């Protein structure tokens, strides 16, 4: 047994170019190797210098399919874009995938930020996104928590629901809700009210410590214990047995090894364990390993063999 534990999860960015079959292969491999979860982004347009071929896949349709092809691994989004779906529809979709998976779903919900993908697919991109996100969280969690046989109503600025039967219910008594981000005030307040997990994406140890502290304070102000929430990070991963392996893997994803060592989880397994220890020291309990080369299942095997035993 080790004196500390960190839940390692696999996090994918399929908008950069991935088929459903590729994602299924990653998810099944992650399950076989005992990673805690398979997560994916929720985007419809690629970013940066890639062609995005063969095109995007929908987050919740993907997770529905994977739910039926796996049996243990947890499934979720970092983060579902609030602009993509009406909250009542999203509550139905996520509840259904939770049923299809036997209760293995987690919902990361964010405001949506990538204006170009909205333009590309005709999705409205409203100015006031955080206020909408707040109402979406209220609606989705409100629908799920309404007892069967009772009705749910909501009269917000952006969304109104009348006399909703608030069905279907998820299989889990409580689908974990993830909220994340760097915002100093509204983000911690939303997390304190609605989140089971707070995620800090692509941030240094120092910035993570600062933001975790803000979320803990906000939770305590609401009468929750700071430890009621799980605190997590998302970091790009690039692990190799040798420096040459690290450099090669970095090149495949269009990054520099030195930059990844600074800003992500890169280097030898021992170096990555040491970096994870630094995040653990500031309160991180879970790390989403952003795997940008979805054909590189060998890297998942290496991490499972030579990193996971030291942290899990």
C-alpha positions in Angstrom: 0.0 0.0 0.0 1.1 3.5 -0.7 0.7 6.4 1.7 -1.2 8.4 -0.9 -3.7 7.8 -3.6 -4.6 9.6 -6.8 -7.3 8.7 -9.2 -5.9 8.7 -12.7 -8.4 9.2 -15.5 -8.1 9.4 -19.3 -9.2 12.6 -21.0 -9.6 12.9 -24.8 -10.1 15.8 -27.3 -11.9 14.1 -30.2 -12.7 17.3 -32.0 -9.0 17.3 -33.1 -9.8 14.3 -35.3 -11.1 10.9 -34.1 -13.7 8.4 -35.0 -16.1 6.7 -32.6 -14.1 3.5 -33.1 -10.9 5.1 -32.0 -12.6 6.5 -28.9 -14.1 3.2 -28.1 -10.7 1.5 -28.3 -9.2 4.1 -25.9 -12.1 3.7 -23.5 -11.8 -0.1 -23.5 -8.0 0.0 -23.1 -8.5 2.5 -20.2 -10.9 0.1 -18.6 -8.6 -2.9 -19.0 -5.8 -0.9 -17.4 -7.9 0.1 -14.4 -8.0 3.9 -15.1 -10.7 5.5 -13.1 -12.7 7.0 -16.0 -12.8 7.9 -19.6 -13.7 11.5 -20.3 -14.0 13.5 -23.4 -14.3 17.2 -24.4 -17.5 18.5 -25.9 -16.6 20.4 -29.0 -17.7 20.5 -32.6 -14.7 22.2 -34.2 -11.0 21.5 -34.1 -8.5 23.9 -32.7 -5.0 24.8 -33.9 -3.1 23.4 -36.8 -5.0 20.2 -37.5 -7.6 19.3 -40.2 -10.0 17.7 -37.7 -10.6 14.8 -40.1 -12.9 12.8 -40.1 -14.9 15.4 -38.2 -16.4 15.8 -34.8 -18.4 13.3 -32.8 -21.1 14.3 -30.3 -20.1 13.9 -26.7 -23.2 12.3 -25.3 -23.9 10.0 -28.3 -20.3 8.8 -28.0 -20.7 8.1 -24.3 -24.0 6.3 -24.8 -22.3 3.9 -27.2 -19.3 3.4 -25.0 -21.6 2.9 -22.0 -22.9 -0.3 -23.7 -19.5 -1.6 -24.6 -17.9 -1.2 -21.2 -18.8 -2.4 -17.7 -16.7 -0.8 -15.0 -15.1 2.5 -16.1 -16.8 5.8 -15.3 -17.7 8.1 -18.2 -18.1 11.8 -18.4 -17.4 15.2 -20.0 -14.8 17.9 -19.4 -16.8 20.0 -20.0 -20.2 19.8 -21.7 -20.9 23.2 -23.3 -23.9 24.9 -21.8 -24.6 26.6 -25.1 -25.1 23.4 -27.0 -28.2 22.0 -25.2 -31.2 23.2 -23.4 -31.0 22.2 -19.8 -34.1 20.1 -19.8 -32.9 18.1 -22.8 -29.4 17.7 -21.3 -31.0 16.3 -18.1 -32.8 13.7 -20.1 -29.7 12.8 -22.2 -27.4 12.4 -19.2 -30.0 10.4 -17.2 -30.4 8.1 -20.1 -26.7 7.5 -20.6 -26.5 6.9 -16.8 -29.1 4.2 -17.2 -27.4 2.7 -20.2 -24.1 2.5 -18.2 -25.6 1.1 -15.1 -24.9 4.3 -13.2 -21.3 5.2 -14.3 -21.9 8.8 -15.6 -20.5 12.1 -14.4 -21.5 15.5 -15.8 -18.9 18.2 -16.3 -20.8 21.4 -17.3 -19.3 24.6 -18.4 -20.5 27.9 -19.9 -19.1 27.3 -23.5 -16.5 29.6 -24.9 -15.4 28.7 -28.4 -17.3 31.2 -30.6 -16.0 29.8 -33.9 -17.6 26.4 -33.4 -21.0 28.1 -32.7 -20.7 30.0 -36.0 -19.6 26.9 -37.9 -22.7 24.9 -36.9 -25.3 27.5 -36.4 -25.4 27.4 -32.6 -26.4 30.7 -30.8 -23.5 32.1 -28.8 -25.1 34.4 -26.2 -23.1 37.1 -24.4 -24.3 36.3 -20.9 -23.0 32.8 -20.4 -22.3 32.5 -16.7 -25.8 33.5 -15.7 -27.2 30.9 -18.2 -24.8 28.3 -16.7 -26.1 29.0 -13.2 -29.7 28.4 -14.4 -28.7 25.3 -16.3 -27.2 23.8 -13.2 -30.3 24.7 -11.2 -32.5 23.1 -13.8 -30.5 19.9 -14.4 -30.0 19.2 -10.7 -33.5 20.2 -9.9 -35.1 17.9 -12.4 -33.0 14.9 -11.2 -33.7 15.6 -7.5 -37.4 16.0 -7.8 -39.1 12.9 -6.3 -40.9 10.6 -8.7 -44.6 11.6 -8.8 -43.8 15.3 -8.0 -43.5 18.1 -10.5 -40.7 20.6 -11.1 -41.0 24.2 -12.2 -38.4 26.9 -12.8 -38.9 30.6 -13.7 -35.5 32.0 -14.6 -34.3 34.8 -16.7 -33.1 32.4 -19.4 -35.1 29.2 -18.9 -38.7 28.5 -17.8 -40.0 25.1 -17.1 -43.7 24.5 -16.2 -45.3 21.4 -14.6 -42.4 19.1 -15.6 -42.7 15.4 -14.5 -38.9 15.6 -14.1 -38.3 12.3 -15.8 -36.3 10.1 -16.5 -34.2 9.7 -13.4 -30.6 8.7 -13.5 -29.6 5.3 -12.1 -27.3 6.9 -9.6 -28.9 8.6 -6.6 -26.7 11.5 -7.4 -24.9 12.0 -10.7 -21.6 13.7 -9.8 -21.5 17.3 -11.2 -18.1 18.8 -12.1 -17.5 22.5 -12.4 -14.1 23.9 -13.3 -12.1 26.9 -14.4 -9.9 29.8 -13.4 -12.5 32.4 -12.5 -11.8 34.0 -9.1 -15.4 34.7 -7.9 -18.4 33.3 -9.8 -16.7 29.9 -10.6 -16.0 29.1 -6.9 -19.5 30.3 -5.9 -21.1 28.0 -8.5 -18.9 25.1 -7.5 -19.8 25.6 -3.9 -23.5 25.5 -4.7 -23.7 22.7 -7.3 -20.5 20.8 -7.7 -19.4 17.4 -6.4 -16.0 18.0 -8.0 -14.0 21.0 -8.8 -11.6 20.7 -11.8 -8.7 23.0 -12.5 -7.7 22.7 -16.1 -4.1 23.2 -17.4 -2.9 25.1 -14.4 0.3 25.2 -12.4 0.6 23.8 -8.9 0.6 27.3 -7.5 -2.5 28.4 -9.4 -4.3 25.2 -8.5 -3.6 25.7 -4.8 -4.9 29.3 -5.0 -8.1 28.2 -6.8 -8.7 25.2 -4.6 -8.5 27.5 -1.6 -11.1 29.9 -3.1 -13.5 27.0 -3.7 -13.0 25.6 -0.2 -13.8 29.1 1.2 -16.9 29.5 -1.0 -18.1 26.0 0.1 -17.7 26.9 3.8 -19.5 30.2 3.3 -22.4 28.1 2.0 -22.3 25.8 5.0 -20.6 22.9 3.3 -17.3 21.4 4.4 -14.4 22.2 2.1 -13.7 18.5 1.9 -17.2 17.8 0.5 -15.8 18.4 -2.9 -13.3 16.3 -4.9 -10.5 18.5 -6.2 -8.9 17.6 -9.5 -6.6 18.8 -12.3 -6.5 18.2 -16.1 -3.0 18.1 -17.6 -1.6 17.1 -20.9 0.3 13.8 -20.6 3.5 12.8 -22.4 5.4 10.0 -20.7 8.2 8.0 -22.1 10.8 5.5 -20.8 13.6 7.5 -22.4 14.2 11.1 -23.3 14.0 10.1 -26.9 10.5 8.6 -26.3 9.3 11.7 -24.6 10.6 13.9 -27.4 9.0 11.7 -30.1 5.7 11.7 -28.3 5.8 15.5 -27.9 6.6 15.9 -31.6 3.6 13.8 -32.6 1.2 16.2 -30.7 3.0 19.3 -32.0 4.6 20.3 -28.7 8.1 20.6 -27.2 9.2 18.2 -24.5 10.7 20.9 -22.3 7.5 23.0 -22.4 5.4 19.9 -21.6 7.6 19.1 -18.6 7.0 22.6 -17.3 3.2 22.8 -18.0 2.0 19.2 -18.1 2.8 15.7 -17.0 5.8 14.9 -19.1 9.1 13.0 -18.8 9.9 9.6 -17.4 7.5 7.7 -15.2 9.5 8.8 -12.1 9.4 12.5 -13.2 5.6 12.2 -13.6 5.2 10.6 -10.2 7.2 13.4 -8.7 5.0 16.0 -10.4 1.8 14.3 -9.3 3.1 14.4 -5.8 3.4 18.2 -6.1 -0.3 18.4 -7.1 -1.3 16.0 -4.4 0.4 18.3 -1.8 -1.9 21.2 -2.7 -5.0 19.1 -2.5 -5.5 17.5 -5.9 -7.1 14.0 -5.5 -7.7 13.2 -9.2 -5.9 13.9 -12.5 -7.4 13.8 -16.0 -4.5 12.8 -18.3 -5.1 14.6 -21.6 -4.1 12.1 -24.2 -3.7 14.0 -27.4 -2.5 11.1 -29.6 -5.4 8.7 -29.4 -3.5 6.0 -31.3 -0.8 5.8 -28.6 -2.3 3.1 -26.4 1.3 2.1 -25.5 1.6 5.3 -23.4 -1.5 4.3 -21.5 0.1 0.9 -20.8 3.3 2.6 -19.7 1.5 4.9 -17.3 -0.6 2.0 -15.9 2.6 -0.1 -15.4 5.0 2.5 -14.1 3.1 5.5 -12.7 -0.1 4.1 -11.4 1.4 1.7 -8.9 3.2 4.6 -7.2 0.1 6.8 -6.8 -2.9 4.4 -6.7 
